[in-house]
Amino acid sequence: MGRVPVLRDEFREPLRAQRDPLAESSGRPRSNREEHRRWRKQSWLGRFVSTYGWRAYALPALVALTVWVIYTTVTGTSVPAGEEDQGPAQGPPTLGAASTSIVGAPPKGLTQFDANLPTGILPDGGPYTEAGAKTWHIVPGTEAKVGEGTTKVFTYTVEIEDGIDTTSFGGDEAFARMVSQTLSNPKSWTHNPQFAFIRVDSGDPDFRVSLTTPMTLREGCGYEIPIETSCFNPAYGPGGQPRVFINEARWVRGAVPFQGDVGAYRQYLINHEVGHAIGYQRHEPCGENGQLAPVMMQQTFSTSDNDNARFDPEWVKPDGKTCKPNPWPYPIP
């Protein structure tokens, strides 16, 4: 037999491709055992960060955001989506407050006020009844509940002062229909799930929406500043009935800031005075120049803070802002 050739050491390695064909050494590099020992000695948090890198910092923020979204969804405390959806800015209403104070009329004591404010005067227009009988009749008809009413379901009647001739604006039923359709509109108060309304025509309602002549209204709302206005009187007359006074003169002729849009003004008048009846006791200033006015702004007189500060100096400051007329608490699209 011939001799078996002896292989050199470099040919005894198994046949395999190098990981890096350009590297000088062949085969798999040896693992760094010291580095692995240090990694095993790390805390679980250290190993987590080493493994996932930037994701380790993003995950806690994502968990916190998820918890916040769930909380705000359940409690209803999320930040409003937009300015047009915020509604009254003065905060939650005062429900069930025992008070006899008239809400909505100009405050007493403004003896130096100029009653000839151009935007506050009653516009020219159709005829209205100067004085009625100081009694009211309920317009027959009921409406089913509108709104969720998670906090309060308000009952109301629609009433006309005896002596008013309503034929020039459609009759008693036309007035009642305007009231109920305005309050059932999703841009009105039932956009807030706290509130619901039921129209009734008997019993003892939470408030009475009452079309009233200017002379009777001066008794129910006051007339220290000689400008036609409307108001909410929580305890009017011998029985102390909560009454939303709607001035017939304004119902017929509207207000200067609404530039002849009597329909929109009537919606504003209902929403504003009912807003007082359901607990929004004070007036709002213009939020931002050129935006829609808050419904609780005294838009009958003006949509300018400089003007309304003279009517309501406690809550409105003369900051030069002027808003656009708006009849709705929640003027959503």
C-alpha positions as CSV (number, residue, x, y, z in Angstrom):
1,M,0.0,0.0,0.0
2,G,1.1,3.5,-0.6
3,R,1.5,6.1,2.1
4,V,-1.6,8.1,3.1
5,P,-0.8,11.7,2.5
6,V,-0.8,13.9,5.6
7,L,-3.1,16.9,5.4
8,R,-1.8,20.2,6.6
9,D,-3.6,21.8,9.5
10,E,-5.3,24.5,7.5
11,F,-7.1,21.8,5.4
12,R,-8.5,19.9,8.5
13,E,-11.3,22.5,9.1
14,P,-14.8,21.6,7.8
15,L,-15.8,23.0,4.5
16,R,-17.9,26.2,5.0
17,A,-18.2,29.7,3.6
18,Q,-16.8,32.6,5.5
19,R,-19.3,35.1,6.9
20,D,-17.2,37.9,5.5
21,P,-15.3,36.8,2.3
22,L,-13.0,39.7,2.8
23,A,-12.0,39.0,6.4
24,E,-8.6,37.5,7.1
25,S,-9.8,34.8,9.5
26,S,-12.3,32.0,8.6
27,G,-15.3,30.7,10.5
28,R,-17.7,32.1,13.1
29,P,-16.4,34.7,15.5
30,R,-16.4,33.6,19.1
31,S,-19.1,35.1,21.3
32,N,-18.3,37.7,24.0
33,R,-19.0,35.7,27.1
34,E,-18.1,38.6,29.4
35,E,-20.7,40.8,27.7
36,H,-23.4,38.1,28.1
37,R,-22.6,37.8,31.8
38,R,-23.0,41.6,32.3
39,W,-26.4,41.5,30.4
40,R,-27.7,38.7,32.7
41,K,-26.8,40.8,35.7
42,Q,-28.9,43.7,34.5
43,S,-32.3,44.4,36.0
44,W,-35.4,43.4,34.1
45,L,-35.9,47.1,33.2
46,G,-32.3,47.3,31.8
47,R,-32.8,44.2,29.8
48,F,-36.1,45.5,28.5
49,V,-34.5,48.8,27.4
50,S,-31.6,47.0,25.9
51,T,-33.9,44.7,23.9
52,Y,-36.5,47.2,22.7
53,G,-34.6,50.5,22.5
54,W,-36.8,53.6,21.8
55,R,-39.9,51.4,22.0
56,A,-39.3,51.0,25.7
57,Y,-39.9,54.8,26.2
58,A,-42.9,55.0,23.8
59,L,-44.9,52.1,25.4
60,P,-45.6,53.8,28.8
61,A,-46.7,57.0,27.0
62,L,-49.1,55.0,24.8
63,V,-50.5,53.2,27.8
64,A,-51.1,56.5,29.6
65,L,-52.8,58.0,26.5
66,T,-55.1,54.9,26.2
67,V,-56.1,55.2,29.9
68,W,-56.9,59.0,29.4
69,V,-59.0,58.3,26.3
70,I,-61.0,55.6,28.2
71,Y,-61.5,57.9,31.2
72,T,-62.7,60.9,29.2
73,T,-65.0,58.7,27.1
74,V,-66.7,57.3,30.2
75,T,-66.9,60.6,32.2
76,G,-67.6,63.0,29.3
77,T,-64.8,65.3,30.4
78,S,-62.9,65.4,27.1
79,V,-61.6,68.6,25.6
80,P,-64.2,70.1,23.2
81,A,-63.5,69.3,19.5
82,G,-63.9,72.8,18.3
83,E,-64.9,76.3,19.2
84,E,-68.3,75.9,17.5
85,D,-69.1,72.9,19.7
86,Q,-68.3,74.3,23.1
87,G,-71.6,75.8,24.0
88,P,-71.9,78.1,26.9
89,A,-68.5,79.0,28.3
90,Q,-69.6,79.9,31.8
91,G,-69.6,76.3,33.0
92,P,-72.3,74.0,34.3
93,P,-75.8,75.5,35.0
94,T,-77.1,76.1,38.5
95,L,-80.0,73.6,38.7
96,G,-82.8,74.0,41.2
97,A,-81.5,77.2,42.8
98,A,-84.1,78.9,45.0
99,S,-84.2,82.5,43.8
100,T,-86.7,85.2,43.0
101,S,-84.2,87.4,41.1
102,I,-85.1,88.3,37.6
103,V,-82.5,87.0,35.1
104,G,-81.7,88.6,31.8
105,A,-82.9,92.2,32.3
106,P,-80.4,95.0,32.5
107,P,-79.2,95.5,36.0
108,K,-80.6,98.3,38.2
109,G,-78.6,101.4,38.9
110,L,-77.2,102.2,35.5
111,T,-78.7,105.7,35.6
112,Q,-76.0,107.2,33.3
113,F,-76.6,104.6,30.6
114,D,-77.4,106.0,27.2
115,A,-80.7,104.4,26.2
116,N,-80.2,105.5,22.6
117,L,-77.6,102.9,21.9
118,P,-78.1,102.4,18.1
119,T,-77.9,98.6,18.2
120,G,-80.3,98.4,21.2
121,I,-83.3,100.3,19.8
122,L,-86.3,98.4,18.6
123,P,-86.2,98.3,14.8
124,D,-89.1,99.5,12.6
125,G,-91.6,96.9,11.5
126,G,-95.0,95.5,12.0
127,P,-97.6,96.3,14.6
128,Y,-97.7,94.8,18.1
129,T,-99.9,95.1,21.2
130,E,-98.7,97.6,23.7
131,A,-100.5,96.3,26.7
132,G,-102.4,93.1,27.5
133,A,-104.5,91.8,30.3
134,K,-101.6,90.5,32.5
135,T,-103.1,87.0,32.3
136,W,-102.1,84.2,29.9
137,H,-103.8,81.3,28.2
138,I,-102.0,78.0,27.5
139,V,-101.7,77.0,23.8
140,P,-103.1,73.5,23.7
141,G,-100.7,70.8,22.6
142,T,-98.0,68.5,24.0
143,E,-94.6,67.3,22.7
144,A,-92.9,64.1,23.6
145,K,-89.6,64.2,25.4
146,V,-86.6,65.4,23.4
147,G,-83.1,64.9,24.8
148,E,-81.6,62.4,27.1
149,G,-82.1,64.3,30.3
150,T,-79.4,62.5,32.3
151,T,-79.5,65.3,34.9
152,K,-82.9,67.1,34.4
153,V,-86.0,66.7,32.3
154,F,-87.8,70.1,32.1
155,T,-91.5,70.5,31.5
156,Y,-92.8,73.7,30.0
157,T,-96.0,75.2,28.7
158,V,-96.4,77.7,25.8
159,E,-98.6,80.6,26.7
160,I,-100.0,83.8,25.1
161,E,-100.9,86.9,27.1
162,D,-104.6,87.6,26.8
163,G,-105.2,90.6,24.5
164,I,-102.4,89.8,22.0
165,D,-103.6,89.4,18.4
166,T,-101.3,86.8,17.0
167,T,-102.8,86.6,13.5
168,S,-100.1,88.8,12.0
169,F,-97.5,86.2,12.7
170,G,-99.5,83.0,12.2
171,G,-101.6,82.6,15.3
172,D,-101.0,81.1,18.7
173,E,-100.1,77.7,17.2
174,A,-97.3,79.3,15.1
175,F,-95.7,80.7,18.2
176,A,-96.0,77.4,20.1
177,R,-94.6,75.5,17.1
178,M,-91.6,77.9,16.9
179,V,-90.9,77.3,20.6
180,S,-91.1,73.5,20.5
181,Q,-89.2,73.2,17.2
182,T,-86.4,75.4,18.5
183,L,-86.0,73.4,21.7
184,S,-86.0,70.1,19.9
185,N,-83.3,71.2,17.4
186,P,-80.0,69.3,18.0
187,K,-78.2,72.7,18.0
188,S,-80.3,73.7,21.0
189,W,-79.9,72.7,24.7
190,T,-80.5,69.0,24.2
191,H,-77.2,68.7,22.4
192,N,-76.0,68.5,26.0
193,P,-77.2,65.1,27.3
194,Q,-77.9,66.6,30.7
195,F,-81.1,68.2,29.4
196,A,-84.4,67.1,28.1
197,F,-87.7,68.9,27.5
198,I,-91.3,67.9,27.5
199,R,-94.0,70.3,26.4
200,V,-97.2,70.0,28.5
201,D,-100.5,71.9,28.4
202,S,-101.7,71.4,32.0
203,G,-100.3,71.0,35.5
204,D,-97.4,72.8,37.1
205,P,-94.5,73.0,34.7
206,D,-90.9,73.9,35.4
207,F,-91.3,77.1,33.5
208,R,-93.8,78.8,31.2
209,V,-92.7,80.3,27.8
210,S,-95.0,83.3,27.7
211,L,-95.4,85.7,24.8
212,T,-96.1,89.0,26.6
213,T,-96.8,92.7,25.7
214,P,-94.2,95.3,26.4
215,M,-96.2,97.0,29.2
216,T,-96.8,93.8,31.1
217,L,-93.2,92.8,30.6
218,R,-92.0,96.0,32.2
219,E,-93.7,94.8,35.4
220,G,-92.3,91.3,35.0
221,C,-88.7,92.2,34.0
222,G,-88.3,95.9,35.1
223,Y,-87.7,98.9,32.9
224,E,-85.1,101.1,34.5
225,I,-83.3,101.2,31.2
226,P,-86.0,102.1,28.6
227,I,-85.1,99.4,26.0
228,E,-87.4,96.6,25.0
229,T,-86.1,93.4,26.4
230,S,-87.1,89.9,27.5
231,C,-86.2,88.0,30.7
232,F,-86.7,85.0,33.0
233,N,-88.6,85.7,36.2
234,P,-88.3,82.6,38.5
235,A,-91.2,83.7,40.8
236,Y,-93.7,86.0,39.0
237,G,-97.1,86.8,40.4
238,P,-99.0,85.6,43.4
239,G,-98.2,82.0,42.8
240,G,-94.6,82.6,42.2
241,Q,-94.6,80.9,38.8
242,P,-91.3,80.6,36.8
243,R,-92.0,82.5,33.6
244,V,-89.9,83.0,30.5
245,F,-91.0,86.4,29.2
246,I,-90.8,86.8,25.5
247,N,-91.4,90.4,24.4
248,E,-94.0,90.6,21.6
249,A,-92.4,93.8,20.3
250,R,-89.1,91.9,19.8
251,W,-90.9,88.8,18.4
252,V,-92.5,91.0,15.7
253,R,-89.6,93.3,14.9
254,G,-86.4,91.5,16.0
255,A,-83.2,93.3,16.9
256,V,-80.6,95.4,15.0
257,P,-77.7,93.0,15.4
258,F,-79.6,90.3,13.4
259,Q,-79.9,92.6,10.4
260,G,-83.5,91.8,9.6
261,D,-83.4,88.0,10.1
262,V,-86.4,87.9,12.4
263,G,-86.6,84.0,12.3
264,A,-83.0,83.6,13.6
265,Y,-83.6,86.2,16.2
266,R,-86.7,84.4,17.5
267,Q,-84.7,81.2,17.8
268,Y,-82.1,83.2,19.7
269,L,-84.7,84.7,22.0
270,I,-86.1,81.3,22.9
271,N,-82.7,79.7,23.5
272,H,-81.3,82.6,25.4
273,E,-84.2,83.0,27.8
274,V,-84.8,79.3,28.3
275,G,-81.0,79.1,29.0
276,H,-81.6,81.3,32.0
277,A,-84.6,79.1,33.0
278,I,-82.5,75.9,33.0
279,G,-79.7,77.4,35.1
280,Y,-77.4,79.7,33.0
281,Q,-77.7,82.8,35.1
282,R,-75.2,85.2,33.8
283,H,-74.3,86.6,30.4
284,E,-71.3,85.8,28.2
285,P,-68.9,88.2,26.5
286,C,-67.7,87.7,22.9
287,G,-65.0,85.0,22.9
288,E,-63.0,86.0,19.9
289,N,-63.3,88.8,17.5
290,G,-65.3,87.8,14.4
291,Q,-66.5,84.5,15.8
292,L,-70.1,83.4,16.5
293,A,-71.5,85.0,19.6
294,P,-72.3,82.8,22.6
295,V,-76.0,82.3,22.9
296,M,-75.9,83.7,26.4
297,M,-74.5,87.0,25.1
298,Q,-77.0,89.8,25.2
299,Q,-77.3,89.9,21.4
300,T,-80.6,91.8,21.6
301,F,-78.6,94.9,22.5
302,S,-75.3,94.3,20.7
303,T,-72.8,91.7,19.7
304,S,-70.0,94.1,20.8
305,D,-68.3,93.7,24.2
306,N,-67.8,97.5,24.4
307,D,-71.6,98.0,24.2
308,N,-72.7,95.1,26.4
309,A,-70.2,96.0,29.1
310,R,-72.4,99.0,29.7
311,F,-75.4,96.7,30.3
312,D,-73.6,94.0,32.3
313,P,-70.3,95.4,33.6
314,E,-69.9,92.6,36.2
315,W,-69.4,89.9,33.5
316,V,-68.5,91.7,30.3
317,K,-65.4,93.9,29.9
318,P,-65.0,96.5,27.1
319,D,-62.2,94.7,25.3
320,G,-63.0,95.8,21.7
321,K,-64.2,92.3,20.6
322,T,-67.3,92.0,18.3
323,C,-68.9,88.7,17.4
324,K,-71.4,87.6,14.7
325,P,-75.1,87.0,15.6
326,N,-75.8,83.4,16.6
327,P,-79.1,81.8,17.8
328,W,-77.8,78.5,19.0
329,P,-76.1,77.1,22.2
330,Y,-74.3,74.5,20.1
331,P,-74.0,75.9,16.5
332,I,-72.7,72.6,15.1
333,P,-72.9,72.0,11.3
